[in-house]
Amino acid sequence: MSCLSGYVKNPYANTCIRLVEKEVTWSVAKAACESPGEHLAVFDTEEAAQWISNFMKDRNNPNGKKPRKNLPA
């Protein structure tokens, strides 16, 4: 299975997911997903939840370096 541009393959559900990093309520997210005929993703196993968590960490930190804290202003 291949995914369209902007989507990522979810290996635990054999589906493609589109990540939207916008903080909204569950009901708003669900409605936004359903309007173009999609579904809000559910990660209902520990493995699937860990996969998406790791994916988001890697996506937000692509060079693999840990973010530095307490940098001088």
C-alpha positions, 0 to 999 in steps of 0.5 A: 500500500502506498499513501498519497503525498502528505499522508503516512502509512500506519503499519498497525492498521494498514491505512494512511494517516494525515497528521494535523498539528493543530490543537482542537477539541476531539469533536472539532477534529472528528468533524474536520476529518469527516468533512472530506470523507476521512476518519479520525485515527484511533491508536488502540494498542500500545504498539500503535500508540508508541509508533505514532508517539515515536513518529511525532518525535522524529518528525519534530526533531529530524536530525535526531538531536535532543533539543537543548534547554536553558539556552541563553537569551 
